[in-house]
Every structure is written in C-alpha cells, then in structure tokens.
Amino acid sequence: MPIQLDAEFWENRYQQEQTGWDIGHISTPLKTYIDQLQDKQITILIPGCGNAYEARYLWQQGFHNTHILDWSASALQNFKAQQSDFPDKQLLQEDFFKHQGQYDLILEQTFFCALSPTLRPAYVQQMHRLLKPKGKLVGLLFNILLHTEHPPFGGNIEEYRPLFATHFDIQIMEPCYNSIKPRQGSELFIKLTKLL
Ligand SMILES: C[S@@+](CC[C@H](N)C(=O)[O-])C[C@H]1O[C@@H](n2cnc3c(N)ncnc32)[C@H](O)[C@@H]1O
C-alpha cells in the first residue's frame, strides 16, 4: 500500500525526531539569495517550512512580513521556541493546497520533494495562485533520482522545465553552485516569475 503522506505522517516524524532533511541552519543558497534582497517590506511565504531556519534568518534581518506554513504543529512550535517574538498570526498550521494568501516571494526547500509526484501539477498551480503579479518562487529542487516510493522524491531538470513553464517564466533553473556540502551536485537553484 502506498505510504500516506498526511499531516499525521509528518507530525510523527517531528515527534520521533526522524528529520533527516533538517540541516539545522539556513542553507547557503537561500542565505545568499536573501542577502541581496533590498526591499524588507515584501510578503514572503515558506511552505512546508519545518523548523524554518530561513524564517529565523529573514526575521532577524528585518523581513517582518514573513509567513511560515506547515501542517506539523511540532515543527511550528520548534520554530516559535527559537524565535519567540515571531507573530503567531504568521505561523500557519495548514495544508498548503488549501492555503489562501498572496505573496511577493515564496521560498522552496525540500517541500516539493516531500510531496507525492502526482501532486506536482497541483503544486505548480497553487504556487502560481499564491503569488502576486510578478511574484517569485525561489529555492532549490533535487536534480537526482532519489526514491520513488517514499520521500524524498527525486526528479530532474528535463521534467521540471515543462512542468513549471506552464505557469512561470523560468529565469533561473540551473545546477546550484553554492549548495551545502552534502547536497553538492544534486540540486538546482530556481528563480521563477509568475506568468499572468
Ligand atoms: C522534508 S520536510 C522539509 C522541511 C523544511 N523545508 C526543511 O528544509 O527543513 C517537508 C515538510 O513539508 C510539510 N508538509 C508536507 N506536506 C504538506 C502540506 N500538504 N501542507 C503543509 N505542509 C506540508 C511537512 O510537515 C514537513 O515539515
């Protein structure tokens, strides 16, 4: 029987501390991207945020319109324990696919690969819906095979290009030059702008 990737599955992973994806700090590519952003007023969403180290960094740099979303209560509590002044209204314990909102920027890191590949077209549509006109989806996608029965699910640039091109102008989708060491050579950096 295929594994049920529901809220309970992910919550259990946090409760049992089986979080192999968690690198414990902001990743170099996302930090480098954030460091060149000029406008600190932009609205930002990090879906499938987990312990959300990027959100801590953003918050500490003055990006106070940052929102984090995950359907694991434990993940959000872990984050809040580390950044107690982050507003509760910007902590969203919800299903990504049901979320409604409008953002200038959405950050991706090991969320896409956590979803069943059958949901990829819906992911692209929902990302498009959640972005304001000219909004951007930026982050990292694995560019390797990985698993097919359970997450992380892999993929490659040849399949991602046509998938995202239906809803986004692909400004950057290329091998990431500054990945953290364990992910070197296995990820793509993406910067995609919402098509109208
Ligand atoms: C592999 S983890 C990645 C966490 C984080 N991005 C990181 O890099 O450490 C995937 C996360 O997505 C969350 N998730 C999976 N499906 C979701 C959904 N439909 N709605 C909201 N969160 C979801 C899980 O709870 C989990 O925290």
The ligand as an SDF file (V2000), in Angstrom:
LIG
                    3D

 27 29  0  0  0  0  0  0  0  0999 V2000
   11.0510   17.2470    4.1060 C   0  0  0  0  0  0  0  0  0  0  0  0
   10.2820   18.3770    5.1870 S   0  0  0  0  0  0  0  0  0  0  0  0
   11.1600   19.8960    4.8330 C   0  0  0  0  0  0  0  0  0  0  0  0
   11.0950   20.9220    5.9260 C   0  0  0  0  0  0  0  0  0  0  0  0
   11.9280   22.1850    5.6510 C   0  0  0  0  0  0  0  0  0  0  0  0
   11.5690   22.8120    4.4030 N   0  0  0  0  0  0  0  0  0  0  0  0
   13.3890   21.9040    5.6970 C   0  0  0  0  0  0  0  0  0  0  0  0
   14.0780   22.1090    4.6680 O   0  0  0  0  0  0  0  0  0  0  0  0
   13.8960   21.5010    6.7510 O   0  0  0  0  0  0  0  0  0  0  0  0
    8.7180   18.6310    4.3980 C   0  0  0  0  0  0  0  0  0  0  0  0
    7.7780   19.4700    5.2320 C   0  0  0  0  0  0  0  0  0  0  0  0
    6.5840   19.7070    4.4990 O   0  0  0  0  0  0  0  0  0  0  0  0
    5.4680   19.5890    5.3670 C   0  0  0  0  0  0  0  0  0  0  0  0
    4.3120   19.2540    4.5280 N   0  0  0  0  0  0  0  0  0  0  0  0
    4.1860   18.1970    3.7040 C   0  0  0  0  0  0  0  0  0  0  0  0
    3.0270   18.2530    3.0390 N   0  0  0  0  0  0  0  0  0  0  0  0
    2.3960   19.3930    3.4590 C   0  0  0  0  0  0  0  0  0  0  0  0
    1.1720   20.0150    3.1230 C   0  0  0  0  0  0  0  0  0  0  0  0
    0.3310   19.4770    2.2060 N   0  0  0  0  0  0  0  0  0  0  0  0
    0.8520   21.1640    3.7360 N   0  0  0  0  0  0  0  0  0  0  0  0
    1.6780   21.7150    4.6410 C   0  0  0  0  0  0  0  0  0  0  0  0
    2.8620   21.1750    4.9910 N   0  0  0  0  0  0  0  0  0  0  0  0
    3.2240   20.0280    4.4050 C   0  0  0  0  0  0  0  0  0  0  0  0
    5.8730   18.5310    6.3640 C   0  0  0  0  0  0  0  0  0  0  0  0
    5.1470   18.6320    7.5650 O   0  0  0  0  0  0  0  0  0  0  0  0
    7.3630   18.8200    6.5420 C   0  0  0  0  0  0  0  0  0  0  0  0
    7.6020   19.7030    7.5900 O   0  0  0  0  0  0  0  0  0  0  0  0
  1  2  1  0
  2  3  1  0
  2 10  1  0
  3  4  1  0
  4  5  1  0
  5  6  1  0
  5  7  1  0
  7  8  2  0
  7  9  1  0
 10 11  1  0
 11 12  1  0
 11 26  1  0
 12 13  1  0
 13 14  1  0
 13 24  1  0
 14 15  1  0
 14 23  1  0
 15 16  2  0
 16 17  1  0
 17 18  1  0
 17 23  2  0
 18 19  1  0
 18 20  2  0
 20 21  1  0
 21 22  2  0
 22 23  1  0
 24 25  1  0
 24 26  1  0
 26 27  1  0
M  CHG  2   2   1   9  -1
M  END
$$$$
